[in-house]
Amino acid sequence: MLLAFDDEQDLATRLAIELGRPMGVITRHRFPDGEVRLVLPKPLPTDVILLRGLQHQPNDRLVELLIAAPTARAWGAQRLSLVAPYLAYMRQDMEFTSGEAVSQRHISALLATQFDRVVTVDPHLHRIASLDEVMPAGRGVALSAAALLGRWIAAQVPGAVLVGPDEESGQWVAEAARAGKLAHAVGRKVRFGDTQVTLAFPDVEVRGKAVVLLDDMASTGRTLMGSAREALERGATSVDVAVTHALFNGDALPKLREAGVRHVWSSNAVPHESNAVCVAQLLATVFRRR
């Protein structure tokens, strides 16, 4: 069975169809003091996949998982996998200031105690090679939506130049460019002293060309805004944005429009109005090959 929370049924339905599995829904009730009551289907089959993204209010969602996982096992699940298309706390991947908790390491280890497998899409792994460094070997599976986005971009904007705003986006841009057979370039961070950092647009000719900015995620969107303005100042005919995870907190989306961005596309790894590419088939590949 595929289990999903009541607010994520769209992707869950698509994934259940891809897998040929029945879908069960976890319902929630929030009490006035903030505690949550979960109701799971009962009994459960021995092999269960639980879908739960950790975007937006990740602390609440983590608590839900810590309640749902042992309950699923109590109701019959012997093999329990988590599909978390967006995995929270991955950006805190080193001790930036003395005494700072490295959340990536601890949240990953916590999830590994509850689930036999953790499947995610484009997690923030910029300082480690794979999830094996923060989970027991083979427990974590990191997929990428870059190729899906690359093919989508090629169909929407033939001949576009893919641009990654900084070095951290390089791995996604290269993979997307290969899939879409598109030219690509990556910007870089320029540091002035210990605290001031600016972004340098890549040395690539964009005059008279369509530019698509590509990254694994967009939260405030400020990095993408600066790159969009620069591309237009250099003569780009249009600037679009494609991201795996459309978090777009606060006024990020309207501000991107103000910066001159024409279209914003994302995968449905995070539910958002910009969703254009579905990751259900990608996620299903993990369970088909085991």
LOTOR-317162 format. One line per 5 residues: for each residue x, y, z negated of C-alpha. Coordinates in nm, 2 decimals, decimal comma, padded with zeros to 4 digits. Layout:
<lolos>
X Y Z | ...
</lolos>
This chain:
<lolos>
00,00 00,00 00,00 | 00,10 00,36 00,05 | 00,00 00,58 -00,25 | -00,03 00,96 -00,21 | -00,14 01,24 -00,43
-00,47 01,41 -00,35 | -00,30 01,72 -00,21 | -00,07 01,54 00,04 | -00,31 01,32 00,23 | -00,24 01,46 00,58
00,12 01,33 00,60 | 00,03 01,03 00,40 | -00,25 00,93 00,64 | -00,01 00,96 00,94 | 00,26 00,75 00,76
00,00 00,48 00,66 | -00,10 00,45 01,02 | 00,26 00,42 01,13 | 00,33 00,15 00,88 | -00,01 -00,03 00,92
-00,07 -00,01 00,55 | -00,38 00,08 00,35 | -00,36 00,41 00,17 | -00,45 00,48 -00,19 | -00,50 00,82 -00,35
-00,38 00,94 -00,69 | -00,62 01,19 -00,84 | -00,52 01,45 -01,09 | -00,69 01,66 -01,36 | -00,51 01,94 -01,53
-00,60 02,02 -01,89 | -00,62 02,38 -02,02 | -00,28 02,33 -02,20 | -00,11 02,23 -01,88 | -00,09 01,85 -01,93
-00,20 01,64 -01,64 | -00,42 01,32 -01,62 | -00,35 01,08 -01,33 | -00,58 00,81 -01,20 | -00,42 00,54 -00,98
-00,60 00,26 -00,78 | -00,60 -00,06 -00,99 | -00,48 -00,33 -00,93 | -00,19 -00,25 -00,70 | -00,01 -00,48 -00,46
00,34 -00,59 -00,53 | 00,50 -00,36 -00,27 | 00,41 00,01 -00,30 | 00,54 00,32 -00,14 | 00,46 00,64 -00,32
00,47 00,97 -00,12 | 00,54 01,28 -00,32 | 00,72 01,59 -00,20 | 00,90 01,80 -00,46 | 00,84 02,14 -00,30
00,67 02,42 -00,49 | 00,63 02,38 -00,87 | 00,89 02,09 -00,86 | 00,89 02,06 -01,24 | 00,52 01,97 -01,24
00,56 01,72 -00,96 | 00,86 01,55 -01,13 | 00,64 01,50 -01,44 | 00,37 01,35 -01,22 | 00,62 01,10 -01,08
00,75 01,01 -01,43 | 00,39 00,92 -01,52 | 00,29 00,76 -01,19 | 00,59 00,54 -01,14 | 00,56 00,33 -01,46
00,18 00,32 -01,42 | 00,22 00,18 -01,07 | 00,44 -00,09 -01,21 | 00,19 -00,16 -01,49 | -00,09 -00,20 -01,23
00,10 -00,46 -01,03 | 00,38 -00,29 -00,82 | 00,70 -00,49 -00,83 | 00,88 -00,31 -00,56 | 00,83 00,07 -00,58
00,97 00,31 -00,33 | 00,95 00,69 -00,34 | 00,91 00,90 -00,02 | 01,00 01,25 -00,11 | 01,03 01,44 00,22
01,16 01,74 00,03 | 01,39 01,66 -00,27 | 01,41 01,94 -00,52 | 01,72 02,05 -00,72 | 01,96 01,94 -00,44
02,10 02,29 -00,40 | 02,25 02,30 -00,75 | 02,54 02,07 -00,64 | 02,83 02,20 -00,84 | 02,92 02,39 -01,16
02,92 02,74 -01,02 | 02,96 02,90 -01,36 | 03,11 02,74 -01,67 | 02,86 02,51 -01,85 | 02,61 02,51 -01,56
02,42 02,18 -01,52 | 02,47 02,01 -01,19 | 02,10 01,94 -01,13 | 02,15 01,75 -00,80 | 02,34 01,48 -00,99
02,09 01,45 -01,28 | 01,76 01,46 -01,10 | 01,89 01,21 -00,84 | 02,00 00,97 -01,12 | 01,66 01,02 -01,30
01,46 00,93 -00,99 | 01,69 00,62 -00,93 | 01,58 00,49 -01,27 | 01,21 00,49 -01,17 | 01,22 00,38 -00,81
01,39 00,10 -00,62 | 01,44 00,32 -00,32 | 01,42 00,70 -00,27 | 01,37 00,82 00,09 | 01,41 01,19 00,18
01,46 01,42 00,48 | 01,75 01,66 00,52 | 01,84 01,69 00,15 | 02,10 01,95 00,06 | 02,42 01,74 00,07
02,67 02,00 00,16 | 02,93 01,90 -00,10 | 02,88 01,52 -00,10 | 02,88 01,27 00,19 | 02,56 01,08 00,09
02,31 01,01 -00,18 | 02,53 00,71 -00,28 | 02,74 00,96 -00,47 | 02,45 01,06 -00,70 | 02,25 00,74 -00,70
02,33 00,37 -00,72 | 02,47 00,25 -00,39 | 02,19 00,19 -00,13 | 01,92 00,34 -00,35 | 01,89 00,67 -00,17
01,81 00,71 00,20 | 01,86 01,05 00,37 | 01,70 01,10 00,71 | 01,73 01,40 00,93 | 01,46 01,58 01,13
01,72 01,77 01,34 | 01,68 01,56 01,65 | 01,30 01,59 01,63 | 01,33 01,97 01,61 | 01,59 01,97 01,89
01,36 01,79 02,13 | 01,07 02,02 02,03 | 01,28 02,33 02,09 | 01,40 02,20 02,43 | 01,03 02,15 02,53
00,92 02,49 02,41 | 01,22 02,70 02,51 | 01,42 02,53 02,79 | 01,78 02,65 02,80 | 01,77 02,81 02,45
02,08 02,87 02,26 | 02,07 02,71 01,91 | 02,23 02,91 01,64 | 02,30 02,81 01,28 | 02,32 03,11 01,05
02,62 02,97 00,85 | 02,86 02,68 00,82 | 02,62 02,48 00,60 | 02,37 02,46 00,89 | 02,63 02,32 01,13
02,55 01,95 01,09 | 02,18 02,01 01,17 | 02,25 02,24 01,47 | 02,49 02,00 01,63 | 02,25 01,71 01,60
01,96 01,91 01,73 | 02,16 02,04 02,02 | 02,26 01,69 02,13 | 01,90 01,57 02,11 | 01,77 01,86 02,31
02,07 01,90 02,54 | 02,11 02,26 02,44 | 02,40 02,49 02,38 | 02,47 02,57 02,02 | 02,69 02,78 01,79
02,73 02,83 01,42 | 02,79 03,15 01,22 | 03,01 03,18 00,92 | 03,02 03,34 00,58 | 03,26 03,63 00,53
03,36 03,70 00,17 | 03,47 04,04 00,04 | 03,61 03,98 -00,30 | 03,45 03,74 -00,55 | 03,09 03,84 -00,52
03,00 04,01 -00,19 | 02,92 03,77 00,10 | 02,79 03,86 00,45 | 02,71 03,65 00,75 | 02,91 03,68 01,07
02,71 03,60 01,39 | 02,89 03,33 01,60 | 03,10 03,43 01,89 | 02,86 03,32 02,16 | 02,70 03,51 02,45
02,33 03,55 02,39 | 02,25 03,85 02,61 | 01,96 03,76 02,84 | 01,91 03,43 02,66 | 01,65 03,29 02,43
01,79 03,21 02,08 | 01,65 02,97 01,83 | 01,78 02,98 01,47 | 01,80 02,64 01,31 | 01,85 02,54 00,95
01,75 02,27 00,71 | 01,53 02,49 00,50 | 01,40 02,85 00,46 | 01,31 02,99 00,12 | 01,34 03,37 00,11
01,43 03,37 00,48 | 01,68 03,65 00,43 | 01,97 03,47 00,60 | 01,75 03,40 00,91 | 01,63 03,77 00,91
01,98 03,90 00,94 | 02,07 03,65 01,21 | 01,75 03,74 01,41 | 01,83 04,11 01,40 | 02,18 04,05 01,51
02,08 03,83 01,80 | 01,83 04,09 01,92 | 02,09 04,36 01,89 | 02,32 04,15 02,11 | 02,06 04,14 02,38
01,88 03,81 02,32 | 01,55 03,80 02,51 | 01,37 03,63 02,21 | 01,44 03,48 01,87 | 01,26 03,18 01,73
01,32 02,99 01,41 | 01,30 02,61 01,34 | 01,35 02,46 01,00 | 01,30 02,12 00,85 | 01,16 02,25 00,52
00,93 02,55 00,54 | 00,93 02,68 00,18 | 00,89 03,04 00,28 | 00,84 03,19 -00,07 | 00,67 03,52 -00,12
00,67 03,75 00,18 | 00,93 03,55 00,37 | 00,72 03,47 00,67 | 00,58 03,82 00,74 | 00,93 03,96 00,69
01,07 03,72 00,95 | 00,81 03,86 01,19 | 00,91 04,21 01,11 | 01,27 04,11 01,19 | 01,17 04,02 01,54
01,12 03,65 01,51 | 00,86 03,53 01,77 | 00,78 03,18 01,67 | 00,85 02,98 01,35 | 00,84 02,60 01,37
00,89 02,34 01,10 | 00,85 01,98 01,03 | 00,57 01,86 00,81 | 00,82 01,74 00,55 | 00,67 02,04 00,36
00,31 02,12 00,44 | 00,29 02,47 00,60 | 00,11 02,67 00,87 | 00,42 02,65 01,08 | 00,43 02,27 01,10
00,50 02,16 01,46 | 00,69 01,83 01,42 | 00,57 01,52 01,23 | 00,82 01,31 01,03 | 00,59 01,01 00,98
00,75 00,80 01,25 | 01,09 00,89 01,12 | 01,00 00,79 00,76 | 00,84 00,47 00,88 | 01,17 00,35 01,04
01,32 00,29 00,69 | 01,05 00,04 00,59 | 01,04 -00,13 00,93 | 01,40 -00,22 00,92 | 01,44 -00,36 00,57
</lolos>
